[in-house]
């Protein structure tokens, strides 16, 4: 868990350095480090398991140039 200096809230890290989860100050009722960390992990898990793609845009050229 990283305390943010220029914003309110925290960033929760994970196993991959490029995956960070923001936890706002109004999200967890308990703001202890362990509670914020567990909240962030649960939030990241929901994002990975309940993901719903709403839009995909493919800007590659078409296979048929005609």
MARTITI-713386 format. One record per residue: x, y, z of N, C-alpha, C, O in turn. Coordinates in steps of 0.05 Angstrom, whole numbers, plus 5000, padded with zeros to 4 digits. Layout:
residues N
XYZXYZXYZXYZ;...
end
This chain:
residues 66
501749775000500050005000501850255000503750265015;501150444983502650684981500850924989498650954978;501751085008500251325015500851534994503251584988;498851664983499251864962499952134975498752204995;501852274964502652534975501152764963500552954977;500452744937499152974923496152924919494853094906;495052714930492252664927491252504952492952384966;488652504956487652344978487252054969486652004946;487651874987487251594981489951444981491951544991;489851194970492151024970492250874944490350864929;494650764938495050584916495850314928497650304944;494550104919495149834928496649694906495749674884;499049594913500649454893499949164893498449064910;501049014873500448734871502948584863505248684867;502648354851504848184843506348304819508648254815;504948454802506148584779506448874784504549014791;508848984779509449264785507749464769507449684777;506749374746505149554729502249554735500749704723;501349394754498449384761498149514789499049404809;496749734789496249884813493249924816491849954796;492249924840489449964845489150204864490150214886;487550404854487050644871484750584890482650474882;485050664915482950644935482550924946484351044958;480151024941479451294950479051304980478351094993;479351534992479051565021476151505031475851445055;474251515014471451455022470651165017468351095024;472451005007471650725000471750535025469650425032;474050495037473950315060473050455086473950675091;471450325101470550445126472850445146473350645161;474350225147476750205164479150295147479650175126;480550495155482750605140485450515150487450645145;485550285164488150175172489450065148488150005128;492150035149493649935126492649665117492349615093;492149485135491249215127488449225114488049085094;486649385124483949405113484049535085482649435067;485649745081485949875055487149675035486249655012;489249535044490549335026488649115018488549044994;487049005036485148805030482948905012481948764994;482049155017479949275000481049304972479549244953;483449404969484649434942484949174927484449164903;485848964942486048704929483348594920483148484898;481348634937478648544929477548704905476248584888;478148954905477349124882478649034856477349024835;481248974858482748884834481648604825481448554801;481048434844479948174838477248194823476748064803;475548374833472948414819473348514791471948434773;475248694787475848804761476748574742476048574718;478248384752479248164735477147954730477347814709;475247914748473347704744470547794734469047634723;469948044738467348154730467648344706465748494701;469948334693470448524671468348484649467748264640;467348714640465348714618466348914597466249154602;467148814574468148984553465749134541463749014533;466049404539463849564529464449664501462649754487;467049664493467649764466470449664458472249674474;470649584433473249504421473449654395471549634378;475649794390476049934365478549824352480649834364;478249734328480449614313481249804290479749834271;483449934293484350134272486250014252487450154236;486549744253488249614233486749624206484349634205;488349614184487049614158485549354153486149154165;483549364136481949134130483548934113485449014100;482848684114484248474099483748504069485348414053;481448614062480748654034480948944027479149104034;483049034013483449314007481549423986481649663979;479749263975477949353954475849513964474149613948;
end
